[in-house]
Amino acid sequence: MSKPKVFEKPIGAKDYLPHAVGKLRQIENEVLACMRSWGYEQIMTPTMEYYDTVGVASATSDRKLFKLLNNRGTTLVLRSDMTAPIARVVSSLLKEAQFPLRLSYHSNVFRSIEEEAGREAEFFQTGVELVGDASPEADAEVVALAIASLQAAGVERFKIAIGHVGFLNGLFEETLEGYGEAEEELKACLLGRDYVGYRERLRALSLAEPIQRELEGILRLRGGQEICDQALQLSANATAQASIRHLCEMWDVLRAYGVCEHVMIDLTMIGDFGYYTGMTFEGYAADLGFPVANGGRYDNLLKQFGRPAPATGFSLKTTRILELIGDDSSLTEQRILIGYNAAGREAAFDEALRLRDSSDAIVVTEKMDAAARLDALAAAALALDTDGKVLYKGVSFGTFLPFFGEHDGGGAGQ
């Protein structure tokens, strides 16, 4: 293997330049403030976890985990999501805390990718976990909060698609008994949104016509509350029936929140994490082909850490939201340039301190020689006749404040 070139990064790694970091932090702060207003308190966990605990419990497949050895030969992983680490904390440091627990986070996570995939191996997530409440009200709360969080992040046009893993499990249990391998293949088609492949696989099974029609019919079960009514007529299986009633109750709560315009029921939605046990959802922005949010109920995860409890939550794909809304953070920033010489230095620093204390302005101070002083003054004068911006050394400032005393002290370059 050839040695990496001096400027190369590992596959899937990315540098974030100042303007992108500014926008990323703005999204993070706005979303966390929204979550806090709903009662969710922020938590931070280590970047590294033990493979035998959090790594094994994670929903991420083993081949996508970044593994490393510590100096004692113990296998560690870089966290691949935040749900499993939070489950560990809830079952240990917070084991005496009463349920329900409402926790939020913003963290980088790591997943190994194929070289040709063009995806990021390290990315940012902002999300919540609601632990200790199994009700439809709790599921509706996290969906409503996901909607509020997307709006806080600046995403204007989006749709939340909600499903329930119990519906498909019950339906397949009723119609595909003895077809275990085929059932997994059909689920894989639905997970990949490969509806053509789903139909082809169904036809290859040579099922009875009524069952064939019933299983193909689920592809049309996407819409509003009327989908619940249709699904209740589709399967008599107890698991499927209970799952649909859960979604019906959720819809009533979401209507009370006033957010149903952003929500659709999609009964082909099964979620891509093995620990989902109930409601699942994905959020799609109108201008982006990838999900910008996903979540669901995972009632079996915490028992792996010794504290069984129901839980539900979601994460925003913060990095994808940054791609969607753009990373030009300069539009909302007030930038002030203060130029000074030796004689004006003290007054310049006093003014910079006053401006930083009294506003959110970005204040840059720079000692200028005679030539730079003239350039800056000329740029400031020109700004009065153009767009009001002072361009100095490639950086745009809204204001230029000169602090040049008459007696420089005589040094070179003053």
C-alpha positions as CSV (number, residue, x, y, z in Angstrom):
1,M,0.0,0.0,0.0
2,S,1.4,3.4,-1.0
3,K,2.1,6.0,1.7
4,P,-0.7,8.7,1.9
5,K,0.2,12.0,0.4
6,V,0.7,14.9,2.8
7,F,-2.7,16.5,2.1
8,E,-4.7,13.3,1.9
9,K,-7.5,12.4,4.4
10,P,-8.8,9.0,5.2
11,I,-11.7,7.9,3.0
12,G,-15.0,9.4,4.2
13,A,-13.3,12.1,6.4
14,K,-14.1,15.7,5.7
15,D,-12.7,19.1,6.6
16,Y,-15.1,21.9,7.6
17,L,-13.9,25.4,6.8
18,P,-14.8,28.4,9.1
19,H,-18.0,29.4,7.3
20,A,-19.3,25.8,7.3
21,V,-18.4,25.4,11.0
22,G,-20.3,28.7,11.8
23,K,-23.4,27.4,10.1
24,L,-23.1,23.9,11.6
25,R,-22.9,25.5,15.1
26,Q,-25.8,27.7,14.3
27,I,-27.9,24.7,13.4
28,E,-26.7,22.8,16.5
29,N,-27.5,25.7,18.9
30,E,-31.0,26.4,17.4
31,V,-32.0,22.7,17.5
32,L,-30.6,22.1,21.0
33,A,-32.4,25.2,22.2
34,C,-35.7,23.9,20.7
35,M,-35.2,20.5,22.4
36,R,-34.4,22.1,25.7
37,S,-37.6,24.1,25.5
38,W,-39.5,20.7,25.3
39,G,-37.7,19.5,28.5
40,Y,-34.8,17.5,27.0
41,E,-31.5,17.9,28.8
42,Q,-28.3,17.5,26.9
43,I,-25.9,14.6,27.5
44,M,-22.4,13.9,26.3
45,T,-20.8,10.4,26.1
46,P,-17.3,9.2,25.1
47,T,-16.2,8.9,21.5
48,M,-14.8,5.5,22.3
49,E,-16.8,2.6,23.9
50,Y,-16.1,-1.0,24.6
51,Y,-17.0,-3.3,21.7
52,D,-18.4,-6.0,24.0
53,T,-21.0,-3.6,25.5
54,V,-22.0,-0.6,23.4
55,G,-20.5,-2.0,20.2
56,V,-22.5,-5.2,20.3
57,A,-25.7,-3.4,21.4
58,S,-25.4,-0.9,18.6
59,A,-27.8,-1.2,15.6
60,T,-24.8,-0.7,13.3
61,S,-23.7,-3.9,11.5
62,D,-20.3,-5.3,12.8
63,R,-18.6,-4.6,9.5
64,K,-19.4,-0.9,9.7
65,L,-17.9,-0.4,13.1
66,F,-14.5,1.3,13.6
67,K,-12.6,-1.0,15.9
68,L,-9.3,-0.4,17.8
69,L,-7.3,-2.0,20.6
70,N,-6.2,-0.3,23.8
71,N,-2.9,-1.0,25.4
72,R,-4.3,-4.0,27.2
73,G,-5.6,-5.6,24.1
74,T,-9.3,-4.8,24.7
75,T,-11.4,-4.1,21.6
76,L,-12.9,-0.6,21.5
77,V,-15.2,1.0,19.0
78,L,-15.8,4.6,17.9
79,R,-19.4,5.2,18.6
80,S,-21.6,4.6,15.6
81,D,-24.8,6.1,17.0
82,M,-25.8,7.7,20.3
83,T,-28.7,5.5,21.3
84,A,-26.7,2.6,22.6
85,P,-24.3,4.9,24.6
86,I,-27.3,6.7,26.2
87,A,-28.9,3.4,27.0
88,R,-25.6,2.5,28.9
89,V,-25.7,5.8,30.8
90,V,-29.4,5.5,31.7
91,S,-28.7,2.0,33.1
92,S,-25.7,3.0,35.1
93,L,-25.1,6.7,36.1
94,L,-28.8,7.5,35.9
95,K,-30.1,4.2,37.3
96,E,-31.7,6.0,40.3
97,A,-33.4,8.6,38.1
98,Q,-37.1,8.3,37.7
99,F,-38.8,7.7,34.4
100,P,-39.6,9.2,32.0
101,L,-36.1,10.6,31.1
102,R,-35.8,13.2,28.4
103,L,-32.3,13.5,27.0
104,S,-30.8,15.3,24.0
105,Y,-27.4,15.2,22.3
106,H,-25.2,16.6,19.5
107,S,-22.3,14.4,18.6
108,N,-20.1,13.1,15.8
109,V,-20.5,9.4,15.0
110,F,-18.4,7.0,12.9
111,R,-19.4,4.3,10.5
112,S,-17.0,2.5,8.1
113,I,-18.1,2.8,4.5
114,E,-17.2,1.3,1.2
115,E,-14.5,3.2,-0.7
116,E,-16.7,3.7,-3.7
117,A,-19.8,4.8,-1.8
118,G,-18.9,8.5,-1.6
119,R,-20.5,8.8,1.9
120,E,-19.0,10.2,5.0
121,A,-17.4,7.9,7.6
122,E,-17.7,10.7,10.3
123,F,-20.8,12.8,10.5
124,F,-22.9,14.8,13.0
125,Q,-26.2,13.9,14.6
126,T,-28.5,15.9,16.9
127,G,-31.3,14.0,18.6
128,V,-33.3,13.0,21.6
129,E,-34.2,9.9,23.6
130,L,-37.4,9.6,25.6
131,V,-36.9,6.7,28.0
132,G,-39.5,5.0,30.2
133,D,-42.8,5.8,28.4
134,A,-44.4,3.2,26.1
135,S,-47.5,5.2,25.2
136,P,-48.6,6.5,21.8
137,E,-48.3,10.0,23.4
138,A,-44.6,9.5,23.8
139,D,-44.1,8.4,20.2
140,A,-46.2,11.4,19.0
141,E,-44.1,13.7,21.2
142,V,-40.8,12.7,19.5
143,V,-42.4,13.0,16.0
144,A,-43.8,16.5,16.9
145,L,-40.4,17.5,18.3
146,A,-38.6,16.2,15.2
147,I,-40.8,18.5,13.2
148,A,-40.1,21.5,15.5
149,S,-36.4,20.6,15.4
150,L,-36.3,20.5,11.6
151,Q,-38.0,23.9,11.5
152,A,-35.5,25.3,14.0
153,A,-32.7,24.0,11.8
154,G,-34.0,26.0,8.9
155,V,-35.5,23.2,6.9
156,E,-38.7,24.6,5.4
157,R,-40.2,21.9,3.2
158,F,-40.2,18.3,4.5
159,K,-42.4,15.3,5.2
160,I,-42.3,12.8,8.0
161,A,-43.3,9.2,7.0
162,I,-44.4,7.0,9.9
163,G,-44.7,3.2,9.9
164,H,-44.8,0.4,12.5
165,V,-42.6,-2.7,12.4
166,G,-45.4,-4.7,14.2
167,F,-47.8,-4.3,11.2
168,L,-45.5,-6.0,8.7
169,N,-44.4,-8.6,11.2
170,G,-48.0,-9.5,12.0
171,L,-49.0,-9.5,8.4
172,F,-46.1,-11.7,7.3
173,E,-46.8,-14.0,10.2
174,E,-50.3,-14.4,9.1
175,T,-49.6,-14.9,5.3
176,L,-46.0,-16.3,5.0
177,E,-45.8,-19.0,7.7
178,G,-42.9,-21.3,6.7
179,Y,-41.4,-18.7,4.3
180,G,-38.8,-17.3,6.7
181,E,-36.1,-16.7,4.1
182,A,-38.5,-15.1,1.7
183,E,-39.9,-12.9,4.5
184,E,-36.4,-11.4,5.1
185,E,-35.9,-10.9,1.4
186,L,-39.2,-9.0,1.1
187,K,-38.3,-6.9,4.1
188,A,-35.0,-6.1,2.5
189,C,-36.8,-4.9,-0.6
190,L,-39.0,-2.6,1.4
191,L,-36.1,-1.3,3.4
192,G,-34.3,-0.4,0.1
193,R,-37.5,1.1,-1.4
194,D,-37.2,-1.6,-4.1
195,Y,-40.9,-2.0,-4.9
196,V,-40.3,-3.6,-8.3
197,G,-38.0,-6.2,-6.6
198,Y,-40.7,-6.7,-3.9
199,R,-43.4,-7.5,-6.5
200,E,-41.1,-9.8,-8.4
201,R,-40.1,-11.7,-5.2
202,L,-43.8,-12.1,-4.3
203,R,-44.7,-13.5,-7.7
204,A,-41.8,-16.0,-7.5
205,L,-43.4,-17.5,-4.3
206,S,-46.5,-18.6,-6.3
207,L,-48.8,-17.7,-3.4
208,A,-52.6,-18.0,-3.5
209,E,-54.1,-15.1,-5.4
210,P,-55.8,-13.5,-2.3
211,I,-52.6,-13.5,-0.3
212,Q,-50.6,-12.2,-3.4
213,R,-53.1,-9.4,-3.7
214,E,-53.0,-8.6,0.0
215,L,-49.2,-8.4,0.2
216,E,-49.0,-6.3,-3.0
217,G,-51.7,-4.1,-1.5
218,I,-49.5,-2.8,1.3
219,L,-47.5,-0.8,-1.3
220,R,-50.5,1.5,-1.6
221,L,-50.9,2.0,2.1
222,R,-49.5,5.5,2.2
223,G,-51.4,8.6,3.2
224,G,-53.3,10.1,6.1
225,Q,-55.5,8.7,8.8
226,E,-57.6,6.8,6.2
227,I,-54.7,4.4,5.9
228,C,-55.2,3.2,9.4
229,D,-58.8,2.3,8.6
230,Q,-57.8,0.5,5.5
231,A,-55.0,-1.4,7.3
232,L,-57.4,-2.6,10.0
233,Q,-59.4,-4.3,7.3
234,L,-56.4,-5.9,5.7
235,S,-55.2,-8.2,8.4
236,A,-56.8,-9.9,11.4
237,N,-53.5,-10.7,13.0
238,A,-53.4,-9.5,16.6
239,T,-50.0,-8.0,16.3
240,A,-50.9,-6.1,13.1
241,Q,-54.1,-4.9,14.6
242,A,-52.4,-3.6,17.8
243,S,-49.8,-1.8,15.7
244,I,-52.4,0.0,13.6
245,R,-54.4,1.1,16.6
246,H,-51.1,2.5,18.1
247,L,-50.6,4.5,14.9
248,C,-54.3,5.7,15.0
249,E,-53.8,7.0,18.6
250,M,-50.5,8.7,17.5
251,W,-52.3,10.4,14.7
252,D,-54.9,11.8,17.1
253,V,-52.1,13.2,19.3
254,L,-50.3,14.7,16.3
255,R,-53.5,16.3,15.2
256,A,-53.7,18.0,18.7
257,Y,-50.1,19.2,18.1
258,G,-51.3,20.7,14.8
259,V,-48.6,19.0,12.7
260,C,-50.5,16.5,10.6
261,E,-49.7,18.5,7.5
262,H,-46.1,17.4,7.8
263,V,-46.9,13.7,8.4
264,M,-48.0,10.8,6.3
265,I,-48.5,7.1,7.3
266,D,-46.4,4.7,5.2
267,L,-46.9,1.0,6.2
268,T,-44.0,-0.1,4.1
269,M,-41.7,1.7,6.5
270,I,-39.7,-0.8,8.6
271,G,-36.7,1.2,9.7
272,D,-33.1,0.1,9.1
273,F,-32.1,-0.6,12.7
274,G,-32.6,-4.1,14.1
275,Y,-33.6,-2.8,17.5
276,Y,-36.7,-1.0,16.4
277,T,-39.7,-2.7,18.0
278,G,-42.7,-0.4,17.2
279,M,-43.2,2.9,15.5
280,T,-40.5,4.1,13.0
281,F,-40.3,7.2,11.0
282,E,-38.1,9.1,8.5
283,G,-38.1,12.7,7.6
284,Y,-37.4,13.8,4.0
285,A,-36.7,17.3,2.8
286,A,-38.2,18.4,-0.5
287,D,-34.9,19.3,-2.0
288,L,-32.8,16.4,-0.9
289,G,-33.0,12.7,-1.8
290,F,-31.7,11.4,1.5
291,P,-33.5,11.3,4.9
292,V,-32.7,14.3,7.1
293,A,-34.2,12.6,10.2
294,N,-35.1,9.2,11.4
295,G,-36.3,7.6,14.6
296,G,-38.5,5.1,16.3
297,R,-39.3,2.9,19.3
298,Y,-36.7,0.5,20.7
299,D,-38.2,-1.2,23.7
300,N,-35.7,-4.1,24.0
301,L,-32.4,-2.2,24.0
302,L,-32.1,-1.1,27.6
303,K,-32.5,-4.6,29.0
304,Q,-29.1,-5.5,27.4
305,F,-27.7,-3.0,30.0
306,G,-29.7,-4.4,32.9
307,R,-32.4,-1.9,33.2
308,P,-35.4,-2.9,31.0
309,A,-37.4,0.1,29.9
310,P,-39.4,1.2,26.8
311,A,-37.8,4.0,24.8
312,T,-38.3,6.1,21.7
313,G,-36.3,8.8,20.0
314,F,-34.9,10.3,16.8
315,S,-31.8,11.9,15.3
316,L,-31.4,14.7,12.8
317,K,-28.7,14.2,10.2
318,T,-27.1,17.6,10.9
319,T,-24.4,17.2,8.3
320,R,-27.1,16.6,5.6
321,I,-29.1,19.6,6.8
322,L,-26.0,21.7,6.4
323,E,-25.8,20.5,2.7
324,L,-29.5,21.3,2.3
325,I,-29.6,24.9,3.6
326,G,-26.1,25.9,2.6
327,D,-23.1,27.0,4.7
328,D,-22.9,30.7,4.1
329,S,-22.9,31.9,7.7
330,S,-21.6,35.4,6.8
331,L,-25.1,36.6,5.9
332,T,-26.2,37.1,9.5
333,E,-22.9,38.2,11.0
334,Q,-21.9,41.8,11.8
335,R,-18.2,42.1,11.2
336,I,-16.2,45.2,12.2
337,L,-12.6,45.9,11.3
338,I,-10.6,48.2,13.6
339,G,-7.4,49.6,12.1
340,Y,-4.8,51.2,14.4
341,N,-1.2,52.4,14.7
342,A,1.0,52.5,17.8
343,A,-0.4,55.8,19.0
344,G,-4.0,54.6,18.5
345,R,-3.6,51.0,19.9
346,E,-5.0,51.5,23.4
347,A,-8.1,53.4,22.1
348,A,-8.6,50.7,19.4
349,F,-8.5,47.9,22.0
350,D,-10.8,49.7,24.3
351,E,-13.3,50.2,21.5
352,A,-13.0,46.6,20.4
353,L,-13.7,45.4,24.0
354,R,-16.7,47.7,24.3
355,L,-18.2,46.4,21.0
356,R,-17.6,42.7,21.9
357,D,-19.3,43.2,25.3
358,S,-22.2,45.2,24.0
359,S,-23.2,43.2,20.9
360,D,-22.7,39.9,19.0
361,A,-20.5,41.6,16.5
362,I,-17.3,40.0,15.3
363,V,-14.5,42.5,15.9
364,V,-11.1,42.2,14.3
365,T,-8.3,44.5,15.2
366,E,-5.2,44.9,13.0
367,K,-2.2,47.1,13.1
368,M,-1.7,48.8,9.8
369,D,1.2,50.5,8.1
370,A,0.6,53.7,6.0
371,A,-0.1,51.8,2.8
372,A,-2.6,49.4,4.5
373,R,-4.2,52.3,6.2
374,L,-4.8,54.1,2.9
375,D,-6.2,50.9,1.4
376,A,-8.6,50.3,4.2
377,L,-9.8,54.0,4.2
378,A,-10.3,53.8,0.5
379,A,-12.2,50.6,0.7
380,A,-14.4,52.2,3.5
381,A,-15.1,55.2,1.3
382,L,-15.9,53.0,-1.6
383,A,-18.4,51.0,0.5
384,L,-20.5,54.1,0.9
385,D,-21.2,54.1,-2.8
386,T,-21.6,50.3,-3.3
387,D,-23.0,47.6,-1.1
388,G,-21.9,49.0,2.2
389,K,-19.2,46.3,2.6
390,V,-15.5,46.9,3.2
391,L,-13.3,44.3,1.5
392,Y,-9.9,44.0,3.3
393,K,-7.4,41.3,2.6
394,G,-10.2,39.1,1.0
395,V,-12.6,39.4,4.0
396,S,-15.8,41.4,3.9
397,F,-16.5,43.8,6.8
398,G,-19.6,45.8,7.4
399,T,-17.7,48.6,9.2
400,F,-14.2,50.0,9.3
401,L,-13.2,52.0,12.3
402,P,-9.8,53.9,12.1
403,F,-7.7,54.6,15.2
404,F,-4.6,56.3,14.0
405,G,-2.9,58.7,16.3
406,E,-0.7,61.5,15.1
407,H,2.4,60.3,16.9
408,D,3.2,56.7,16.0
409,G,6.3,56.3,18.1
410,G,8.4,56.4,14.9
411,G,9.0,52.6,14.5
412,A,9.3,51.0,11.1
413,G,5.9,49.8,9.8
414,Q,3.9,51.8,12.2
